Amino acid sequence: MRGPRLRLRRLDHGQLPKQLVGTGVGYDNNWAPITLGPDGTACIGVFNGLAAVRDGA
């Protein structure tokens, strides 16, 4: 059984898109890893819990 395939959409000149999810100490990820869920949601551990980033397209 194979897992889901990850596709990252690239912008011009091979750059990956960036998304700001918050500012301040509460959004400090302290170099935590980014974990991808089965539906493609990126979960990042931050100071006060988790931040989830989903593709709205």
Backbone as ProteinMPNN parsed JSONL, in Angstrom:
{"seq_chain_A": "MRGPRLRLRRLDHGQLPKQLVGTGVGYDNNWAPITLGPDGTACIGVFNGLAAVRDGA", "coords_chain_A": {"N_chain_A": [[0.836, -1.178, 0.0], [0.576, 2.164, -0.854], [1.479, 5.43, 0.304], [0.004, 8.783, 0.45], [0.71, 11.033, -2.247], [2.938, 13.756, -2.351], [2.647, 16.993, -3.495], [4.176, 19.915, -4.299], [3.495, 23.116, -5.208], [5.256, 25.168, -7.357], [6.448, 28.524, -7.6], [7.33, 31.208, -9.864], [10.693, 30.965, -11.062], [11.402, 28.712, -9.567], [10.784, 28.974, -6.849], [9.316, 28.111, -3.724], [5.982, 28.577, -2.472], [5.221, 30.832, 0.272], [3.689, 31.178, 3.463], [2.471, 33.279, 5.889], [1.527, 32.592, 9.142], [1.192, 33.703, 11.604], [2.381, 36.068, 14.099], [4.806, 36.879, 16.622], [5.619, 35.639, 19.972], [3.944, 33.439, 20.52], [3.726, 32.098, 18.102], [6.19, 31.036, 17.606], [8.121, 28.538, 16.313], [10.376, 27.286, 17.162], [12.226, 25.87, 15.617], [10.881, 23.5, 15.017], [9.829, 20.444, 13.381], [8.015, 20.232, 10.248], [5.049, 18.588, 9.782], [3.28, 16.539, 7.579], [-0.091, 15.846, 7.117], [-2.466, 13.168, 6.281], [-4.319, 14.311, 4.557], [-2.944, 16.336, 3.385], [-2.558, 18.553, 4.948], [-0.409, 20.791, 6.55], [1.157, 20.539, 9.582], [2.438, 22.326, 12.262], [4.349, 22.469, 15.107], [3.996, 24.881, 17.578], [4.746, 27.432, 20.053], [2.485, 27.579, 21.821], [0.946, 25.351, 21.123], [-0.397, 23.805, 18.264], [-0.083, 24.737, 14.822], [-1.986, 24.739, 11.928], [-1.839, 24.453, 8.434], [-3.604, 24.733, 5.519], [-4.345, 23.989, 2.093], [-6.249, 26.157, 0.25], [-7.152, 25.991, -2.313]], "CA_chain_A": [[0.0, 0.0, 0.0], [1.353, 3.392, -0.971], [0.959, 6.611, 0.981], [-0.367, 9.874, -0.457], [1.811, 11.714, -2.922], [3.062, 15.16, -2.007], [2.946, 17.882, -4.616], [4.377, 21.301, -3.919], [3.416, 23.986, -6.378], [6.35, 26.133, -7.383], [6.216, 29.809, -8.23], [8.364, 31.533, -10.851], [12.1, 30.793, -10.696], [11.593, 27.571, -8.688], [10.565, 29.283, -5.445], [8.116, 27.559, -3.115], [5.178, 29.622, -1.836], [5.354, 31.008, 1.715], [2.461, 31.652, 4.088], [2.597, 33.729, 7.261], [0.385, 32.121, 9.931], [1.09, 34.496, 12.822], [3.603, 36.721, 14.556], [4.963, 36.949, 18.064], [6.157, 34.48, 20.686], [3.013, 32.313, 20.422], [3.902, 31.393, 16.835], [7.579, 30.607, 17.483], [8.147, 27.079, 16.17], [11.613, 26.793, 17.763], [12.81, 24.941, 14.644], [10.146, 22.233, 15.017], [9.601, 19.93, 12.026], [6.696, 20.363, 9.637], [4.505, 17.258, 9.552], [2.17, 16.541, 6.635], [-1.158, 14.898, 7.409], [-2.913, 12.397, 5.135], [-5.077, 15.157, 3.636], [-2.051, 17.365, 2.884], [-2.433, 19.637, 5.907], [0.895, 20.923, 7.192], [1.025, 20.823, 11.013], [3.69, 22.824, 12.809], [4.286, 22.71, 16.538], [4.384, 26.227, 17.984], [4.9, 27.591, 21.498], [1.247, 27.328, 22.552], [0.173, 24.23, 20.586], [-0.163, 23.472, 16.863], [-0.614, 25.57, 13.752], [-2.297, 23.927, 10.762], [-1.919, 25.216, 7.194], [-4.277, 23.939, 4.487], [-4.466, 24.605, 0.768], [-7.624, 26.549, 0.013], [-7.506, 25.888, -3.741]], "C_chain_A": [[0.883, 1.243, 0.0], [0.673, 4.525, -0.223], [0.584, 7.686, -0.026], [0.867, 10.52, -1.061], [1.78, 13.192, -2.573], [3.402, 15.942, -3.258], [3.054, 19.303, -4.09], [4.364, 22.141, -5.182], [4.506, 25.044, -6.293], [5.903, 27.418, -8.082], [7.29, 30.023, -9.287], [9.754, 31.353, -10.266], [12.311, 29.699, -9.655], [11.381, 27.839, -7.212], [9.281, 28.61, -4.951], [7.32, 28.684, -2.464], [5.392, 29.662, -0.33], [4.04, 31.559, 2.247], [2.723, 32.028, 5.536], [1.355, 33.291, 8.028], [0.237, 32.888, 11.238], [2.424, 35.117, 13.178], [3.639, 36.716, 16.073], [5.432, 35.628, 18.656], [5.252, 33.258, 20.553], [3.148, 31.5, 19.144], [5.341, 30.974, 16.593], [7.613, 29.079, 17.411], [9.43, 26.463, 16.717], [12.249, 25.69, 16.921], [12.158, 23.562, 14.675], [9.94, 21.749, 13.581], [8.187, 20.237, 11.544], [6.229, 18.959, 9.299], [3.309, 17.366, 8.618], [1.17, 15.454, 6.989], [-1.612, 14.177, 6.148], [-3.718, 13.207, 4.121], [-4.241, 16.307, 3.081], [-1.903, 18.561, 3.798], [-1.048, 19.627, 6.527], [0.663, 21.331, 8.64], [2.394, 21.185, 11.569], [3.496, 23.057, 14.297], [4.801, 24.099, 16.861], [4.366, 26.299, 19.506], [3.65, 27.194, 22.277], [0.414, 26.169, 22.005], [0.577, 23.898, 19.159], [-0.74, 24.533, 15.949], [-0.823, 24.67, 12.552], [-2.45, 24.84, 9.544], [-2.493, 24.293, 6.131], [-4.324, 24.709, 3.187], [-5.931, 24.911, 0.516], [-8.054, 26.421, -1.438], [-8.31, 24.658, -4.039]], "O_chain_A": [[1.83, 1.341, 0.78], [-0.553, 4.575, -0.128], [0.818, 7.523, -1.224], [1.935, 10.544, -0.449], [0.712, 13.801, -2.509], [4.33, 15.596, -3.99], [2.109, 19.824, -3.499], [5.135, 21.898, -6.11], [4.653, 25.725, -5.278], [5.1, 27.399, -9.015], [8.072, 29.116, -9.573], [9.953, 31.575, -9.071], [13.299, 29.743, -8.922], [11.762, 27.01, -6.385], [8.286, 28.549, -5.673], [7.904, 29.642, -1.957], [5.711, 28.641, 0.28], [3.356, 32.319, 1.561], [3.151, 31.188, 6.327], [0.237, 33.59, 7.607], [-0.774, 32.726, 11.92], [3.464, 34.746, 12.634], [2.607, 36.565, 16.726], [5.617, 34.638, 17.949], [5.756, 32.137, 20.478], [2.734, 30.342, 19.099], [5.685, 30.592, 15.475], [7.181, 28.404, 18.346], [9.563, 25.239, 16.735], [12.748, 24.699, 17.455], [12.815, 22.561, 14.389], [9.884, 22.564, 12.66], [7.282, 20.47, 12.345], [6.929, 18.218, 8.608], [2.421, 18.191, 8.837], [1.533, 14.287, 7.143], [-1.186, 14.536, 5.051], [-3.793, 12.831, 2.951], [-4.771, 17.167, 2.378], [-1.189, 19.504, 3.458], [-0.566, 18.587, 6.976], [0.039, 22.359, 8.9], [3.373, 20.463, 11.381], [2.575, 23.767, 14.702], [5.911, 24.461, 16.47], [4.007, 25.327, 20.171], [3.76, 26.528, 23.306], [-0.742, 26.024, 22.402], [1.762, 23.728, 18.872], [-1.758, 25.151, 16.26], [0.075, 23.909, 12.191], [-3.111, 25.876, 9.617], [-1.956, 23.217, 5.867], [-4.341, 25.94, 3.184], [-6.768, 24.01, 0.566], [-9.204, 26.711, -1.767], [-8.684, 24.429, -5.19]]}, "name": "protein", "num_of_chains": 1, "seq": "MRGPRLRLRRLDHGQLPKQLVGTGVGYDNNWAPITLGPDGTACIGVFNGLAAVRDGA"}
